[in-house]
């Protein structure tokens, strides 16, 4: 089962890499910023669960 899991992880990484390569260069900063904002939003949500 873990071998299957590793294959899925590898496949996901490869898919992300190829999608990143296909992106036009002027979209990359936008994608990076959107990713950062999403991470911050998730962290804020998790923290608000613990601190009430």
SVG drawing of the C-alpha trace seen along z (x, -y; Angstrom):
<svg xmlns="http://www.w3.org/2000/svg" viewBox="-13 -39 22 41">
<polyline fill="none" stroke="black" stroke-width="0.4" points="0.0,0.0 2.8,-2.4 4.4,-1.8 1.1,-2.8 1.1,-5.9 4.7,-6.8 3.7,-6.4 0.8,-8.8 3.0,-11.3 5.6,-11.1 2.8,-11.4 1.4,-14.5 4.9,-16.1 5.5,-15.4 2.0,-16.9 2.8,-20.0 6.2,-20.4 4.8,-20.0 2.0,-22.4 4.5,-24.9 6.6,-24.6 3.6,-25.1 2.6,-28.3 3.7,-31.5 6.3,-33.3 4.2,-36.3 1.6,-34.2 4.2,-32.6 4.4,-35.4 0.6,-35.6 0.4,-31.8 3.1,-32.1 1.3,-34.9 -2.1,-33.2 -0.4,-30.0 1.1,-32.1 -2.3,-33.7 -4.0,-30.3 -1.4,-29.0 -1.7,-32.0 -5.5,-31.7 -5.3,-28.0 -2.9,-28.7 -5.2,-31.5 -8.1,-29.1 -6.3,-26.4 -5.0,-28.9 -8.5,-30.3 -9.7,-26.8 -7.2,-26.5 -7.4,-30.1 -10.9,-31.1"/>
</svg>
